[in-house]
C-alpha cells in the first residue's frame, strides 16, 4: 500500500491568536471550520506538496479527547500526525492482516465556513508512536484546497522531515512495518527511517533534552519538523505555539 503524509496536528489554546502568530511567521493560513459535534475548530497551513498543519482548538471541554488532554496537561504543541490512505477499508484490512492493532474506520468531518460539509474516515492505532489515517469520503480538494493558499511569504514549500520520539525504537519500527508493509522501513541502531511521499519520517528514542522532555510530558509522538523552504532558520516557539519547527534549503 502507498500512504502520503496528510497533515500534522498542532493543539493551541486560542485559534485566533495562533492564526495571527502563524501569519506573523510568514505562513498563509486558511480558515477551516467547526468539526462535527461542535467541540473543536481549526485552521490550516497548506503546503505545495499537499501536506498541511492543522491548528486545532476546543470550543468546549473534551476530556475524552487525547489531544485536548495533552493540551490541558502539557500545553500547546504537536499532538499527532496523519497519513492519507489510498483506500481506507482495504488498507485497514491489510494492516490488520500484518498484526497491527487499530480502531476504525470511524466517521468524522467538519463544516467549512462557507457551509460545505466535509466527511472522512479515521483509522486510529492503539499507540501514539504511530500516525492516524484520514481517508476522505468527500473530495479531498474540498478539505485541502489548491491555489494561492499553498504559497507562503516565508518561502515554505512542504514537509521535508518529521521526527517522532518513542520509548523503544525497535518496537516502534516493528509497528511501522506492520502499518506500511515490508521493506518500507530502514531500521538499524538508534533511528528507524521511512520515506512517505516526498517526506522523510524518522523514529528515534530521545536524542536531546527537549525530546526527552516531550516524551515525558506529551508521550510518544511528533517531536520536531523541518520544512523545505527558502531560508535556514528555527522558528520562534512562542509564535509556533510550542511546535518545534525549522526551515531548511
Long-range contacts (C-beta under 8 A, 24 or more apart in sequence): 1-85, 1-86, 1-90, 1-91, 1-94, 1-180, 1-181, 2-86, 3-83, 3-84, 3-85, 3-86, 3-91, 3-133, 3-180, 3-196, 3-197, 4-50, 4-51, 4-83, 4-84, 4-196, 4-197, 5-49, 5-51, 5-81, 5-83, 5-84, 5-159, 5-162, 5-196, 5-197, 5-199, 5-201, 6-51, 6-52, 6-81, 6-82, 6-83, 6-84, 6-133, 6-134, 7-44, 7-51, 7-52, 7-53, 7-54, 7-81, 7-82, 7-134, 8-51, 8-52, 8-53, 8-54, 8-78, 8-80, 8-81, 8-82, 8-159, 8-162, 8-222, 8-225, 9-54, 9-56, 9-67, 9-78, 9-79, 9-80, 9-81, 9-82, 10-53, 10-54, 10-55, 10-56, 10-76, 10-77, 10-78, 10-79, 10-240, 10-241, 10-242, 10-243, 11-56, 11-57, 11-67, 11-68, 11-70, 11-71, 11-76, 11-77, 11-78, 11-79, 12-55, 12-56, 12-57, 12-71, 12-76, 12-241, 13-57, 13-71, 13-76, 13-241, 14-57, 15-41, 15-42, 15-43, 15-55, 15-56, 15-57, 18-43, 18-55, 18-57, 18-76, 18-241, 19-43, 19-55, 21-238, 21-239, 21-240, 21-241, 22-53, 22-55, 22-239, 22-240, 24-239, 25-154, 25-235, 25-236, 25-239, 25-240, 26-152, 26-153, 26-154, 26-155, 26-156, 27-53, 27-152, 27-153, 27-154, 27-156, 28-148, 28-149, 28-150, 28-151, 28-152, 28-153, 29-55, 30-145, 30-149, 31-113, 32-110, 32-112, 32-113, 33-110, 33-111, 33-112, 33-113, 33-118, 34-59, 34-110, 34-111, 35-108, 35-109, 35-110, 36-108, 36-109, 36-110, 36-111, 39-65, 40-65, 40-68, 41-110, 42-110, 44-144, 45-152, 46-144, 46-145, 46-149, 46-150, 47-150, 47-152, 47-156, 47-157, 47-158, 47-159, 47-227, 48-150, 48-151, 48-157, 48-158, 49-157, 49-158, 49-159, 49-197, 49-198, 49-199, 49-228, 50-144, 50-158, 50-197, 51-158, 51-159, 51-197, 51-199, 52-144, 53-243, 55-241, 66-128, 70-218, 70-219, 73-217, 74-217, 74-218, 75-242, 76-241, 76-242, 76-243, 77-214, 77-218, 77-241, 77-242, 77-243, 77-244, 78-218, 78-221, 78-222, 78-223, 78-225, 78-242, 78-243, 78-244, 79-218, 79-221, 79-222, 80-128, 80-131, 80-132, 80-221, 80-222, 81-131, 81-132, 81-162, 81-221, 81-222, 82-131, 82-132, 82-133, 82-134, 83-131, 83-132, 83-133, 83-134, 83-196, 84-133, 84-134, 84-135, 84-136, 84-140, 85-123, 85-133, 85-135, 87-135, 88-121, 88-123, 88-133, 88-135, 91-123, 91-133, 91-135, 92-123, 92-133, 94-181, 95-178, 95-179, 98-177, 98-178, 98-179, 98-181, 99-178, 100-125, 100-175, 100-178, 100-179, 101-125, 101-126, 101-127, 102-126, 104-133, 105-135, 107-137, 108-134, 109-137, 109-138, 112-142, 116-142, 118-142, 118-143, 125-175, 125-179, 127-175, 127-220, 128-219, 128-220, 128-221, 129-164, 129-166, 129-167, 129-172, 129-175, 129-203, 129-220, 129-221, 130-172, 130-175, 130-176, 130-179, 154-229, 154-230, 154-231, 154-247, 155-229, 155-230, 155-231, 155-247, 156-227, 156-228, 156-229, 156-247, 157-227, 157-228, 157-229, 157-230, 158-198, 158-199, 158-227, 158-228, 159-198, 159-199, 159-225, 159-226, 159-227, 159-228, 160-199, 160-200, 160-226, 160-227, 160-228, 160-248, 161-199, 161-200, 161-201, 161-202, 161-225, 161-226, 162-199, 162-200, 162-201, 162-202, 162-222, 162-224, 162-225, 162-226, 163-201, 163-202, 163-203, 163-204, 163-211, 163-222, 163-223, 163-224, 163-225, 164-201, 164-202, 164-203, 164-204, 164-220, 164-221, 164-222, 164-223, 165-204, 165-205, 165-206, 165-207, 165-211, 165-212, 165-214, 165-215, 165-220, 165-221, 165-223, 166-203, 166-204, 166-205, 166-215, 166-220, 167-205, 167-215, 167-220, 168-205, 169-203, 169-204, 169-205, 172-203, 172-220, 173-203, 176-203, 210-244
